[in-house]
Amino acid sequence: MKQRRRGSDACQDRSSRPLKLAWKASEEERAIVYQLRRSTGFDRDDLTFVVRHFLPHLKRDNIWRILKDKGLKTIAIA
């Protein structure tokens, strides 16, 4: 019934993807996470603990996505 009142355009399939990704970090924030990971070699939990002190909006999953994007999910410490 609602669809008839809204018109035929309302019945079309549309994307349900959000227009803005909630986890998207700025380039500066990404650079900070990259550099901290490379210089300290912290695992994801320790890195999250440190990063959350000055970038509180970045959660553990956000940091994982940033590291995955750069190929730093696992790091070999020499």
SULVENKA-V692661 format. One record per run of one state. SS is the DSSP state (~ for helix, > for strand, _ for the rest). FROM is the first residue (numbers start at 1). TO is the last residue. If there is no record, write none. Layout:
# SULVENKA-V692661
{{SS;FROM;TO} {SS;FROM;TO}}
This chain:
# SULVENKA-V692661
{{_;1;1} {~;2;6} {_;7;7} {~;8;11} {_;12;26} {~;27;40} {_;41;43} {~;44;54} {_;55;59} {~;60;70} {_;71;78}}
